[in-house]
Amino acid sequence: MKVRRSDRLVDMTRYLLERPHQLVSLTFFAARYESAKSSISEDLTILKRTFQARGTGLLETVPGAAGGARFIPYILREEAEQFVDEMISELSEADRYLPGGYVYMSDILGRPAALRQIGRILATQYLNQNVDVVVTVATKGIPLAQSVANYLNVPFVIVRHDSQITEGSTVSVNYVSGSTKRIERMALSKRSVKPNSRVLIVDDYMKGGGTVGGLRSLVDEFDSQLAGVAVFAEGDFAGQRTVSKYTSLLKIQTADEQIRVTPGNYLTQIFGDETK
């Protein structure tokens, strides 16, 4: 049964949004809706224009017999700034201060709407870069990594501080915590990352950078390359960080038990803006 254009547009939008970075052929859509390829091409033109106008993402069309359409999600700078400003306002609340100079963020990192926006922003940096897998460490970084991986449409894997029998054989490294200077251990299943993968490290918070440094060592153990490091927030750190290249949405300072939250370096890293 032939499908009306209005119905096709709704279903095509849903199908493409659920499969970011995946090439879907015109032949597939033509068979799915029992429509001519010329009609499908017109539909995709409408979606491409609408996605771009609304800042939803890029609908890339690939010509040729093996061609089709690929949806690449991104976020516009204005929307990213608005979200970060909202986070700054919320995280600046005085009762969020925790002993040790930390700030309570768990409620925010449990909200689906916030996780979606964080994932969109961090994934936008890798719009035109190859990422094969997203890696994080248990436990608070897990929902963030999953969100970023969803927008990149790649697997995400979880590094744990203690290896578990359900993980099978593991690779482990020792690292020095950047903030406490204690020796810690982390492990990852040997089946998690294939050799020569491009790995994106995602975490919720970075202070001294020791945990990220340990994750970077694990990437090396898997004969893979580091695609980048992205964190939701970076804390104020007086010493020398073990990580120099990273992207952060927020910077949090807690001097004298007072919380001061400012934008991280994401404007420069993601949008190439050197003015702010």
Contacts in CASP RR format, 6 or more apart in sequence:
PFRMAT RR
TARGET T0000
AUTHOR 0000-0000-0000
METHOD contacts of the structure
MODEL  1
MKVRRSDRLVDMTRYLLERPHQLVSLTFFAARYESAKSSISEDLTILKRT
FQARGTGLLETVPGAAGGARFIPYILREEAEQFVDEMISELSEADRYLPG
GYVYMSDILGRPAALRQIGRILATQYLNQNVDVVVTVATKGIPLAQSVAN
YLNVPFVIVRHDSQITEGSTVSVNYVSGSTKRIERMALSKRSVKPNSRVL
IVDDYMKGGGTVGGLRSLVDEFDSQLAGVAVFAEGDFAGQRTVSKYTSLL
KIQTADEQIRVTPGNYLTQIFGDETK
1 34 0 8 1.000
2 33 0 8 1.000
2 34 0 8 1.000
2 35 0 8 1.000
3 11 0 8 1.000
3 33 0 8 1.000
3 34 0 8 1.000
3 35 0 8 1.000
5 39 0 8 1.000
5 43 0 8 1.000
8 29 0 8 1.000
8 33 0 8 1.000
8 35 0 8 1.000
8 40 0 8 1.000
8 43 0 8 1.000
9 43 0 8 1.000
9 46 0 8 1.000
9 47 0 8 1.000
11 32 0 8 1.000
11 33 0 8 1.000
12 29 0 8 1.000
12 43 0 8 1.000
12 44 0 8 1.000
12 47 0 8 1.000
13 47 0 8 1.000
15 24 0 8 1.000
16 24 0 8 1.000
16 47 0 8 1.000
16 59 0 8 1.000
16 69 0 8 1.000
16 71 0 8 1.000
17 71 0 8 1.000
17 73 0 8 1.000
19 71 0 8 1.000
19 153 0 8 1.000
20 71 0 8 1.000
20 72 0 8 1.000
20 73 0 8 1.000
20 150 0 8 1.000
20 151 0 8 1.000
20 152 0 8 1.000
20 153 0 8 1.000
21 70 0 8 1.000
21 71 0 8 1.000
21 72 0 8 1.000
21 152 0 8 1.000
21 153 0 8 1.000
21 154 0 8 1.000
22 70 0 8 1.000
22 71 0 8 1.000
22 153 0 8 1.000
23 62 0 8 1.000
23 67 0 8 1.000
23 68 0 8 1.000
23 69 0 8 1.000
23 70 0 8 1.000
24 68 0 8 1.000
24 69 0 8 1.000
24 70 0 8 1.000
25 66 0 8 1.000
25 67 0 8 1.000
25 68 0 8 1.000
26 37 0 8 1.000
26 40 0 8 1.000
26 41 0 8 1.000
26 67 0 8 1.000
26 68 0 8 1.000
26 69 0 8 1.000
27 37 0 8 1.000
29 35 0 8 1.000
29 40 0 8 1.000
29 43 0 8 1.000
29 69 0 8 1.000
30 36 0 8 1.000
30 37 0 8 1.000
30 40 0 8 1.000
33 40 0 8 1.000
44 59 0 8 1.000
44 61 0 8 1.000
44 68 0 8 1.000
44 69 0 8 1.000
47 59 0 8 1.000
47 69 0 8 1.000
48 58 0 8 1.000
48 59 0 8 1.000
48 61 0 8 1.000
50 56 0 8 1.000
51 57 0 8 1.000
51 58 0 8 1.000
51 59 0 8 1.000
51 71 0 8 1.000
52 58 0 8 1.000
52 59 0 8 1.000
55 74 0 8 1.000
55 75 0 8 1.000
55 76 0 8 1.000
55 79 0 8 1.000
56 73 0 8 1.000
57 71 0 8 1.000
57 72 0 8 1.000
57 73 0 8 1.000
57 74 0 8 1.000
58 71 0 8 1.000
58 72 0 8 1.000
58 74 0 8 1.000
58 127 0 8 1.000
59 69 0 8 1.000
59 70 0 8 1.000
59 71 0 8 1.000
59 72 0 8 1.000
60 69 0 8 1.000
60 70 0 8 1.000
60 71 0 8 1.000
60 72 0 8 1.000
61 67 0 8 1.000
61 68 0 8 1.000
61 69 0 8 1.000
61 70 0 8 1.000
62 68 0 8 1.000
62 69 0 8 1.000
62 70 0 8 1.000
72 127 0 8 1.000
73 120 0 8 1.000
73 123 0 8 1.000
73 124 0 8 1.000
73 151 0 8 1.000
74 120 0 8 1.000
74 123 0 8 1.000
74 124 0 8 1.000
74 127 0 8 1.000
75 117 0 8 1.000
75 120 0 8 1.000
75 121 0 8 1.000
75 124 0 8 1.000
77 267 0 8 1.000
77 271 0 8 1.000
77 273 0 8 1.000
80 117 0 8 1.000
80 120 0 8 1.000
80 121 0 8 1.000
80 124 0 8 1.000
80 266 0 8 1.000
80 270 0 8 1.000
80 271 0 8 1.000
81 263 0 8 1.000
81 267 0 8 1.000
83 117 0 8 1.000
83 121 0 8 1.000
84 121 0 8 1.000
84 249 0 8 1.000
84 250 0 8 1.000
84 263 0 8 1.000
84 264 0 8 1.000
84 266 0 8 1.000
87 108 0 8 1.000
87 114 0 8 1.000
87 249 0 8 1.000
87 250 0 8 1.000
87 261 0 8 1.000
88 250 0 8 1.000
88 261 0 8 1.000
88 262 0 8 1.000
88 263 0 8 1.000
90 108 0 8 1.000
91 103 0 8 1.000
91 105 0 8 1.000
91 108 0 8 1.000
91 233 0 8 1.000
91 250 0 8 1.000
91 252 0 8 1.000
91 259 0 8 1.000
91 261 0 8 1.000
92 259 0 8 1.000
92 260 0 8 1.000
92 261 0 8 1.000
93 259 0 8 1.000
94 258 0 8 1.000
94 259 0 8 1.000
96 103 0 8 1.000
96 104 0 8 1.000
96 105 0 8 1.000
96 259 0 8 1.000
97 103 0 8 1.000
97 104 0 8 1.000
97 254 0 8 1.000
97 257 0 8 1.000
97 258 0 8 1.000
97 259 0 8 1.000
98 104 0 8 1.000
100 254 0 8 1.000
101 254 0 8 1.000
101 257 0 8 1.000
102 205 0 8 1.000
102 254 0 8 1.000
103 233 0 8 1.000
103 252 0 8 1.000
103 254 0 8 1.000
103 259 0 8 1.000
103 261 0 8 1.000
105 140 0 8 1.000
105 204 0 8 1.000
105 205 0 8 1.000
105 232 0 8 1.000
105 233 0 8 1.000
106 140 0 8 1.000
108 114 0 8 1.000
109 115 0 8 1.000
109 140 0 8 1.000
109 141 0 8 1.000
109 143 0 8 1.000
109 144 0 8 1.000
109 204 0 8 1.000
109 232 0 8 1.000
110 143 0 8 1.000
115 143 0 8 1.000
115 144 0 8 1.000
115 146 0 8 1.000
115 147 0 8 1.000
116 147 0 8 1.000
118 144 0 8 1.000
118 147 0 8 1.000
118 148 0 8 1.000
118 232 0 8 1.000
118 249 0 8 1.000
119 144 0 8 1.000
119 147 0 8 1.000
119 148 0 8 1.000
119 150 0 8 1.000
119 151 0 8 1.000
120 151 0 8 1.000
121 249 0 8 1.000
121 266 0 8 1.000
121 270 0 8 1.000
122 144 0 8 1.000
122 148 0 8 1.000
122 202 0 8 1.000
122 230 0 8 1.000
122 247 0 8 1.000
122 249 0 8 1.000
122 270 0 8 1.000
123 148 0 8 1.000
123 151 0 8 1.000
123 152 0 8 1.000
124 270 0 8 1.000
125 230 0 8 1.000
125 247 0 8 1.000
125 269 0 8 1.000
125 270 0 8 1.000
126 152 0 8 1.000
126 200 0 8 1.000
126 227 0 8 1.000
129 198 0 8 1.000
129 227 0 8 1.000
130 198 0 8 1.000
130 227 0 8 1.000
131 152 0 8 1.000
131 154 0 8 1.000
131 198 0 8 1.000
131 199 0 8 1.000
131 200 0 8 1.000
131 227 0 8 1.000
132 154 0 8 1.000
132 194 0 8 1.000
132 197 0 8 1.000
132 198 0 8 1.000
132 199 0 8 1.000
132 224 0 8 1.000
132 227 0 8 1.000
133 149 0 8 1.000
133 154 0 8 1.000
133 155 0 8 1.000
133 156 0 8 1.000
133 157 0 8 1.000
133 192 0 8 1.000
133 193 0 8 1.000
133 197 0 8 1.000
133 198 0 8 1.000
133 199 0 8 1.000
133 200 0 8 1.000
134 145 0 8 1.000
134 148 0 8 1.000
134 149 0 8 1.000
134 152 0 8 1.000
134 154 0 8 1.000
134 155 0 8 1.000
134 156 0 8 1.000
134 157 0 8 1.000
134 199 0 8 1.000
134 200 0 8 1.000
134 201 0 8 1.000
134 202 0 8 1.000
135 145 0 8 1.000
135 156 0 8 1.000
135 157 0 8 1.000
135 159 0 8 1.000
135 188 0 8 1.000
135 193 0 8 1.000
135 199 0 8 1.000
135 200 0 8 1.000
135 201 0 8 1.000
135 202 0 8 1.000
135 215 0 8 1.000
135 218 0 8 1.000
135 219 0 8 1.000
136 142 0 8 1.000
136 144 0 8 1.000
136 145 0 8 1.000
136 156 0 8 1.000
136 157 0 8 1.000
136 158 0 8 1.000
136 159 0 8 1.000
136 201 0 8 1.000
136 202 0 8 1.000
136 203 0 8 1.000
136 215 0 8 1.000
137 158 0 8 1.000
137 159 0 8 1.000
137 160 0 8 1.000
137 161 0 8 1.000
137 186 0 8 1.000
137 203 0 8 1.000
137 211 0 8 1.000
137 215 0 8 1.000
138 158 0 8 1.000
138 159 0 8 1.000
138 160 0 8 1.000
138 161 0 8 1.000
140 204 0 8 1.000
140 205 0 8 1.000
141 202 0 8 1.000
141 203 0 8 1.000
141 204 0 8 1.000
142 158 0 8 1.000
144 202 0 8 1.000
144 203 0 8 1.000
144 204 0 8 1.000
144 232 0 8 1.000
145 156 0 8 1.000
145 158 0 8 1.000
145 202 0 8 1.000
145 203 0 8 1.000
146 156 0 8 1.000
148 156 0 8 1.000
148 200 0 8 1.000
148 202 0 8 1.000
148 230 0 8 1.000
149 155 0 8 1.000
149 156 0 8 1.000
152 200 0 8 1.000
156 202 0 8 1.000
157 188 0 8 1.000
157 189 0 8 1.000
157 192 0 8 1.000
157 193 0 8 1.000
159 186 0 8 1.000
159 187 0 8 1.000
159 188 0 8 1.000
159 215 0 8 1.000
159 218 0 8 1.000
160 167 0 8 1.000
160 186 0 8 1.000
160 187 0 8 1.000
160 188 0 8 1.000
161 184 0 8 1.000
161 185 0 8 1.000
161 186 0 8 1.000
161 187 0 8 1.000
162 185 0 8 1.000
162 187 0 8 1.000
163 170 0 8 1.000
163 172 0 8 1.000
163 187 0 8 1.000
167 187 0 8 1.000
167 188 0 8 1.000
167 189 0 8 1.000
168 189 0 8 1.000
168 190 0 8 1.000
168 191 0 8 1.000
169 189 0 8 1.000
169 190 0 8 1.000
169 191 0 8 1.000
170 187 0 8 1.000
170 188 0 8 1.000
170 189 0 8 1.000
170 190 0 8 1.000
171 187 0 8 1.000
171 188 0 8 1.000
171 190 0 8 1.000
171 218 0 8 1.000
171 221 0 8 1.000
171 222 0 8 1.000
172 185 0 8 1.000
172 186 0 8 1.000
172 187 0 8 1.000
172 188 0 8 1.000
173 185 0 8 1.000
173 186 0 8 1.000
173 187 0 8 1.000
173 214 0 8 1.000
173 217 0 8 1.000
173 218 0 8 1.000
173 221 0 8 1.000
174 183 0 8 1.000
174 184 0 8 1.000
174 185 0 8 1.000
175 183 0 8 1.000
175 184 0 8 1.000
175 185 0 8 1.000
175 186 0 8 1.000
175 210 0 8 1.000
175 211 0 8 1.000
175 213 0 8 1.000
175 214 0 8 1.000
175 217 0 8 1.000
176 182 0 8 1.000
176 183 0 8 1.000
176 184 0 8 1.000
176 210 0 8 1.000
176 242 0 8 1.000
177 183 0 8 1.000
177 184 0 8 1.000
177 208 0 8 1.000
177 210 0 8 1.000
177 211 0 8 1.000
178 207 0 8 1.000
178 208 0 8 1.000
178 209 0 8 1.000
178 210 0 8 1.000
178 211 0 8 1.000
178 237 0 8 1.000
178 241 0 8 1.000
178 242 0 8 1.000
179 207 0 8 1.000
179 208 0 8 1.000
179 209 0 8 1.000
179 210 0 8 1.000
179 237 0 8 1.000
184 211 0 8 1.000
186 211 0 8 1.000
186 214 0 8 1.000
186 215 0 8 1.000
186 218 0 8 1.000
188 218 0 8 1.000
188 222 0 8 1.000
192 222 0 8 1.000
193 199 0 8 1.000
193 219 0 8 1.000
193 222 0 8 1.000
193 224 0 8 1.000
194 222 0 8 1.000
194 224 0 8 1.000
195 222 0 8 1.000
195 223 0 8 1.000
195 224 0 8 1.000
196 223 0 8 1.000
196 224 0 8 1.000
196 225 0 8 1.000
197 222 0 8 1.000
197 224 0 8 1.000
197 225 0 8 1.000
198 224 0 8 1.000
198 225 0 8 1.000
198 226 0 8 1.000
198 227 0 8 1.000
199 219 0 8 1.000
199 222 0 8 1.000
199 224 0 8 1.000
199 225 0 8 1.000
199 226 0 8 1.000
199 227 0 8 1.000
199 228 0 8 1.000
200 227 0 8 1.000
200 228 0 8 1.000
200 229 0 8 1.000
200 230 0 8 1.000
201 212 0 8 1.000
201 215 0 8 1.000
201 216 0 8 1.000
201 219 0 8 1.000
201 226 0 8 1.000
201 228 0 8 1.000
201 229 0 8 1.000
201 230 0 8 1.000
202 229 0 8 1.000
202 230 0 8 1.000
202 231 0 8 1.000
203 211 0 8 1.000
203 212 0 8 1.000
203 215 0 8 1.000
203 229 0 8 1.000
203 230 0 8 1.000
203 231 0 8 1.000
203 232 0 8 1.000
204 231 0 8 1.000
204 232 0 8 1.000
204 233 0 8 1.000
205 231 0 8 1.000
205 232 0 8 1.000
205 233 0 8 1.000
205 234 0 8 1.000
205 235 0 8 1.000
206 212 0 8 1.000
206 231 0 8 1.000
206 233 0 8 1.000
206 234 0 8 1.000
206 235 0 8 1.000
206 241 0 8 1.000
206 243 0 8 1.000
206 246 0 8 1.000
206 248 0 8 1.000
207 234 0 8 1.000
207 235 0 8 1.000
207 237 0 8 1.000
208 237 0 8 1.000
208 239 0 8 1.000
208 241 0 8 1.000
208 242 0 8 1.000
208 243 0 8 1.000
209 237 0 8 1.000
209 241 0 8 1.000
209 242 0 8 1.000
209 243 0 8 1.000
210 242 0 8 1.000
210 243 0 8 1.000
212 229 0 8 1.000
212 231 0 8 1.000
212 242 0 8 1.000
212 243 0 8 1.000
212 246 0 8 1.000
213 242 0 8 1.000
213 243 0 8 1.000
216 226 0 8 1.000
216 229 0 8 1.000
216 243 0 8 1.000
219 225 0 8 1.000
219 226 0 8 1.000
228 245 0 8 1.000
228 246 0 8 1.000
228 247 0 8 1.000
229 243 0 8 1.000
229 245 0 8 1.000
229 246 0 8 1.000
229 247 0 8 1.000
230 246 0 8 1.000
230 247 0 8 1.000
230 248 0 8 1.000
231 246 0 8 1.000
231 247 0 8 1.000
231 248 0 8 1.000
231 249 0 8 1.000
232 248 0 8 1.000
232 249 0 8 1.000
232 250 0 8 1.000
233 248 0 8 1.000
233 249 0 8 1.000
233 250 0 8 1.000
233 251 0 8 1.000
233 252 0 8 1.000
234 246 0 8 1.000
234 248 0 8 1.000
234 250 0 8 1.000
234 251 0 8 1.000
234 252 0 8 1.000
234 264 0 8 1.000
235 251 0 8 1.000
235 252 0 8 1.000
235 253 0 8 1.000
235 254 0 8 1.000
236 251 0 8 1.000
236 252 0 8 1.000
236 253 0 8 1.000
236 254 0 8 1.000
236 255 0 8 1.000
246 265 0 8 1.000
247 265 0 8 1.000
247 266 0 8 1.000
247 269 0 8 1.000
247 270 0 8 1.000
248 264 0 8 1.000
248 265 0 8 1.000
248 266 0 8 1.000
249 263 0 8 1.000
249 264 0 8 1.000
249 266 0 8 1.000
250 261 0 8 1.000
250 262 0 8 1.000
250 263 0 8 1.000
250 264 0 8 1.000
251 261 0 8 1.000
251 262 0 8 1.000
251 263 0 8 1.000
251 264 0 8 1.000
251 265 0 8 1.000
252 259 0 8 1.000
252 260 0 8 1.000
252 261 0 8 1.000
253 259 0 8 1.000
253 260 0 8 1.000
253 261 0 8 1.000
253 262 0 8 1.000
254 260 0 8 1.000
263 276 0 8 1.000
267 273 0 8 1.000
267 276 0 8 1.000
268 274 0 8 1.000
END
